[in-house]
Amino acid sequence: MKSHWEQEAANWIAWARTAGHDVYWSYRDPFFELVPPPGRATLEIGCGEGRVCRDLASRGHLVTGIDQSLSLLRAAASAHPEGTYAIADASALPFDDGSFDLVVAYNSLMDMEDMPGAVREAERVLAPGGAFCVCITNPIADLARWNGNGWTLERPYIQSGRFEGTYTRDGLTMTFKGWTHPLSVYSRALEAAGLRIEALREPVPPIRRDDLLPMFVMFRAAR
């Protein structure tokens, strides 16, 4: 997905930074309720243009953001010059064991080719007692299609598979690519890495959505 996000960098920056446009602003508060207080150091994997890093920093976290898109990292560093940003693969992090008290993956795990590897690396760089806070798109939201009479699934929920969707709203267009995994696949990746889920949320959107489907799953896992 490295090449995809580099190709879509300009579109994503516009999409993410246009005021009131992206649903992030409607869902970030339930996510940050799961995030523990600032510790020694925080890492965000798949930080993109940096909005989560900026929100973490505003809450007192000393943040390092990593991504594989140079264009997005440059945009993140430009908007938050006091932050630390680096090109890195989430499944092969260039940090020592136990370097961070908190690792965050906000809407990035479902875009990673080696999601279990990224989870293993998140556990490795966490200090004892550290937390791994994650938001993913609910797989049902990506699989469900309205047929006029009800909802059908593009493929069986239980099967992992590729996802692609192009959306246009208010003059902005963005193509998303990634994977849908049943929640059990994420759970097994956490178990294999030695992480345990402490809290899990499917937040109700504060704005009305006609489809009534859960859009995100958020959880905090502990080392």
C-alpha positions as CSV (number, residue, x, y, z in Angstrom):
1,M,0.0,0.0,0.0
2,K,3.0,2.3,0.1
3,S,2.6,3.3,-3.6
4,H,-1.1,3.8,-3.2
5,W,-0.8,6.3,-0.4
6,E,2.0,8.1,-2.1
7,Q,-0.1,8.4,-5.3
8,E,-3.1,9.6,-3.2
9,A,-1.1,11.9,-0.9
10,A,-2.4,15.2,-2.3
11,N,-6.0,13.9,-2.3
12,W,-5.7,12.7,1.2
13,I,-4.2,15.9,2.6
14,A,-7.1,17.8,1.1
15,W,-9.7,15.3,2.3
16,A,-8.3,15.1,5.8
17,R,-7.6,18.8,6.3
18,T,-10.8,20.4,4.9
19,A,-12.7,21.6,7.9
20,G,-15.8,19.5,8.7
21,H,-15.3,17.2,5.7
22,D,-13.9,13.9,7.2
23,V,-15.6,11.8,9.8
24,Y,-12.4,11.8,12.0
25,W,-13.7,15.0,13.7
26,S,-16.9,13.1,14.7
27,Y,-15.1,10.0,16.1
28,R,-11.8,11.2,17.6
29,D,-13.2,11.9,21.1
30,P,-14.4,8.3,21.7
31,F,-11.0,7.1,20.5
32,F,-9.0,9.5,22.8
33,E,-11.1,8.2,25.7
34,L,-9.3,4.9,25.3
35,V,-5.8,6.5,25.2
36,P,-3.9,6.5,28.5
37,P,-2.2,9.7,29.9
38,P,1.1,10.7,28.3
39,G,4.1,8.7,29.3
40,R,7.7,8.8,28.3
41,A,7.2,8.4,24.6
42,T,4.3,7.6,22.1
43,L,4.5,6.1,18.6
44,E,1.9,6.3,15.9
45,I,2.2,3.8,13.1
46,G,0.8,4.8,9.7
47,C,0.6,8.5,10.8
48,G,-0.2,9.8,7.3
49,E,-0.5,13.6,7.2
50,G,-0.2,13.8,10.9
51,R,-3.6,14.8,12.4
52,V,-3.5,12.1,15.1
53,C,0.1,13.0,16.0
54,R,-1.0,16.6,16.3
55,D,-3.9,15.7,18.5
56,L,-1.7,13.5,20.7
57,A,0.9,16.2,21.0
58,S,-1.9,18.7,22.1
59,R,-2.7,16.3,24.9
60,G,0.8,16.2,26.1
61,H,2.3,13.2,24.3
62,L,5.8,13.2,23.0
63,V,5.1,11.7,19.7
64,T,7.0,9.9,16.9
65,G,5.1,9.3,13.7
66,I,6.0,6.7,11.1
67,D,4.7,6.1,7.6
68,Q,5.8,4.8,4.2
69,S,4.7,7.8,2.2
70,L,7.3,10.5,2.0
71,S,4.8,13.1,0.8
72,L,2.5,12.5,3.7
73,L,5.4,12.6,6.2
74,R,6.6,15.9,4.7
75,A,3.1,17.3,5.2
76,A,3.0,16.0,8.8
77,A,6.3,17.6,9.6
78,S,5.4,20.9,8.0
79,A,2.2,21.1,10.1
80,H,4.0,20.0,13.3
81,P,7.7,20.9,13.0
82,E,8.3,20.1,16.7
83,G,7.3,16.5,16.1
84,T,9.4,13.6,15.0
85,Y,8.6,11.8,11.8
86,A,10.3,9.0,9.9
87,I,9.9,6.7,6.9
88,A,9.5,3.2,8.3
89,D,7.7,-0.1,7.8
90,A,5.3,-0.9,10.6
91,S,6.2,-4.6,10.4
92,A,9.9,-3.8,10.8
93,L,10.2,-0.8,13.1
94,P,13.6,0.8,13.5
95,F,13.3,1.2,17.3
96,D,14.7,-0.7,20.3
97,D,12.5,-3.1,22.4
98,G,10.5,-1.3,25.0
99,S,11.0,2.2,23.5
100,F,7.4,3.5,23.9
101,D,4.7,3.6,26.6
102,L,2.0,3.9,23.9
103,V,1.6,2.8,20.3
104,V,-1.3,4.1,18.3
105,A,-2.7,2.8,15.0
106,Y,-5.6,5.0,13.9
107,N,-7.2,3.6,10.7
108,S,-3.9,2.1,9.5
109,L,-3.8,-1.6,10.4
110,M,-6.4,-2.5,7.8
111,D,-4.2,-0.8,5.1
112,M,-1.1,-2.9,6.0
113,E,0.0,-5.9,3.9
114,D,1.5,-7.6,7.0
115,M,-1.0,-6.6,9.7
116,P,0.0,-9.4,12.1
117,G,3.7,-8.3,11.6
118,A,2.7,-4.8,12.5
119,V,1.0,-6.0,15.7
120,R,4.0,-8.0,16.7
121,E,6.3,-5.0,16.2
122,A,3.9,-2.8,18.2
123,E,4.2,-5.3,21.1
124,R,8.0,-5.5,20.7
125,V,8.6,-1.7,21.0
126,L,6.1,-1.3,23.9
127,A,7.5,-1.0,27.4
128,P,6.1,-3.4,30.1
129,G,2.7,-2.2,31.0
130,G,2.4,-0.2,27.7
131,A,-0.8,0.2,25.7
132,F,-1.6,-0.4,22.0
133,C,-4.6,1.8,21.0
134,V,-6.2,1.0,17.7
135,C,-9.1,2.2,15.5
136,I,-10.0,0.2,12.4
137,T,-12.9,0.6,9.9
138,N,-15.5,-1.9,10.9
139,P,-15.3,-4.7,8.2
140,I,-19.1,-4.7,7.9
141,A,-19.0,-1.0,6.9
142,D,-16.6,-1.9,4.0
143,L,-18.4,-5.1,2.9
144,A,-22.1,-4.0,3.1
145,R,-24.0,-2.9,0.1
146,W,-27.5,-1.5,-0.1
147,N,-29.6,-3.3,-2.8
148,G,-32.8,-1.2,-2.4
149,N,-34.5,-3.7,0.0
150,G,-31.8,-4.4,2.5
151,W,-28.1,-5.0,3.1
152,T,-26.0,-7.6,1.3
153,L,-22.3,-8.4,1.8
154,E,-19.9,-8.1,-1.0
155,R,-18.3,-11.4,0.2
156,P,-18.6,-13.5,3.3
157,Y,-17.7,-11.5,6.4
158,I,-15.5,-14.4,7.7
159,Q,-13.1,-14.2,4.7
160,S,-10.3,-11.7,4.6
161,G,-9.9,-9.9,1.3
162,R,-9.0,-6.7,-0.5
163,F,-11.1,-3.6,-0.4
164,E,-11.1,-0.6,-2.7
165,G,-13.5,2.3,-2.8
166,T,-13.5,5.7,-4.5
167,Y,-15.6,8.5,-2.9
168,T,-16.4,12.0,-4.0
169,R,-17.9,14.6,-1.7
170,D,-18.1,18.3,-1.9
171,G,-15.7,18.4,-4.8
172,L,-13.0,16.2,-3.2
173,T,-12.2,12.7,-4.4
174,M,-10.3,10.0,-2.5
175,T,-9.6,6.3,-3.3
176,F,-9.1,4.0,-0.4
177,K,-7.4,0.6,-0.7
178,G,-6.8,-2.0,2.0
179,W,-8.1,-5.2,3.5
180,T,-11.2,-6.3,5.4
181,H,-10.5,-8.9,8.1
182,P,-13.1,-10.4,10.5
183,L,-12.5,-9.2,14.0
184,S,-11.3,-12.7,15.0
185,V,-8.2,-12.1,12.7
186,Y,-7.3,-9.0,14.6
187,S,-7.9,-10.8,17.9
188,R,-5.6,-13.7,16.9
189,A,-2.9,-11.3,15.8
190,L,-3.1,-9.6,19.3
191,E,-3.1,-13.0,21.0
192,A,-0.1,-14.2,19.0
193,A,1.8,-11.1,20.0
194,G,1.0,-11.5,23.7
195,L,-1.4,-8.5,23.8
196,R,-4.7,-8.6,25.6
197,I,-7.7,-6.5,24.8
198,E,-8.7,-4.2,27.8
199,A,-11.5,-2.2,26.2
200,L,-13.4,-2.3,22.9
201,R,-15.8,0.2,21.5
202,E,-18.1,0.6,18.4
203,P,-18.9,4.2,18.9
204,V,-22.3,5.6,17.8
205,P,-21.8,8.5,15.5
206,P,-22.8,11.9,16.9
207,I,-24.3,12.8,13.6
208,R,-27.1,10.8,12.0
209,R,-26.1,8.2,9.4
210,D,-28.8,6.7,7.2
211,D,-27.2,3.3,6.9
212,L,-27.2,2.6,10.6
213,L,-24.0,0.5,10.3
214,P,-21.2,0.7,12.8
215,M,-18.4,2.5,11.1
216,F,-15.4,1.9,13.3
217,V,-14.1,-0.5,15.9
218,M,-11.8,1.0,18.6
219,F,-9.8,-1.0,21.2
220,R,-7.0,-0.7,23.7
221,A,-4.7,-3.7,24.2
222,A,-2.1,-4.1,27.0
223,R,1.3,-5.7,26.9
